[in-house]
Amino acid sequence: MKSVQQEVDERSNLTGTNKFELLLFRLGGDEQGERSELFGINVFKIREIVAMPAITAVAGAMPHVLGVVNLRGQIIQVLDLPAIAGVKPKTGLNIMLVTEFARTTQAFAVESVEEIVRLDWSQVMSAERCSGSGMVTSIARLPVEDGQEGRLAQVLDVETILRDMNPDSGPEITQQTVGAKIQIKPGSVVLAADDSVVARALIEEGLKAMGLPYIMTKSGKEAWDQLNAIATAAEAEGKTVHDKVALVLTDLEMPEMDGFTLTRNIKKTGRFGGIPVVIHSSLSGTTNEEHVKNVQADAYVAKFSAEELATTLRRLLRQ
């Protein structure tokens, strides 16, 4: 356990080169304890990994909320991740993953932690067509190990999990929170990219409240292909991509191409020079903020505050 924690600390500084670290863990299997599948979560989201401490049950808690723990003076809610996933741990809830993202800290109880693997986002495929619940955002193809080919890990969409656990805790998006509608060049749009179903719904609601027309994509690669297609079509009309795209809004964690790579591609390609790029991510911390500067993004907004997002978009679009 200690060595896994050390790996988290050492590798969390991985720079944005379309690669990322995935912490693999198991939740359990069916009623007989069989078919214990691998799951994964981005190392950037892990604050620490600890053996399961004593949990204090909270009266009237939502289903699958085990209770709270006191971790060095911070009270943290603990969620029963196997129960949420509909599986049963064979050996019990042994490990607690403490995560930080989307301006919150929470912990997930799991059965066991396996390893950390380094992957390229091109090894990750969207799971939207094969995950009816929306709980799994993508499927990662893992390196061959001990002769085992075809290993897969399900990457969890923690934003969707938390929203399902607390459906009334979402941000309020109204005309009052976003302010006056934002005016942009007629015929132009905001090009947005996010692989989370919940995040896309919130972004779309926010952009509508701001009065901004948009095109929504599900990955960095889809956004990159869309941007190039728009630029080509604009040039055929005797215009430039700047007449069609006012700003790019991108998540960081996405299958095929991450937001760091998308931003870097935009900023180093002449035809896209001057298009503002805002990184909008649940990943937080000084390391990620430094990466944002390195790829020359124009702004970083942590998910999800409609007011802060509106303020940032208004400032950049005025420029």
C-alpha angles and dihedrals in degrees: 000000000000092000091052090052090050090052090053091052095045099044100040088089092068108141123234105267097135087277129109142174120250121200108213122210141159129234102185138264142254125317090286091051092247131135098032101187127205120250129186143202129188112263089226088069095053116093095176145333120228139172109262108279128201110292125212111218114227119219113245094010120165117263113281092022104123093191135257137305132206105231110183092323097318119111108220129185115234120211125201098234097182090054091048090051092047097243135117123232112230096205099029136252100315106155135049121207111203110204135189123199142113090036093297140097121216139152132230124206113221136172100237144345117231115182146303119258129191113225140174114237087237086071090061122084129194113259096197094110094048102038111073094180096054088228092116114059099183146355120238122209105220128213118266110268128184089349092305110138127185096032112166134192126198112229109215124228097222092181090063092045093053093045090051090050093048107024093168095051098078123121119272111243113193139138087263094056096047098036127213118359115270118239120215134172110296111258094024128110144193109252109214132186129192132142097206117094091210094047092049091052091051093046092049091049090050095048091049090052089051090051092241120146110222148180113220122208132181103223143020091253092052090050092048092050091046092050092052092047091051091049092050092048091048092051090051087058092050092255136106132244088255088070089058107033120048098176143349119229114191142178119220105224109061135139120257095008128022127218093255091058093043091052093046091050091051094047096048096046113089098213090059097046113137097021106131116235121202119192110214111187146153088220110098140174137089093281093061092042089055090051089052089057092047093057090046097241112172095227145355123218122183115223129290125011114115090194094053092043091051092049091051095046092046091052095048096042091051089054 
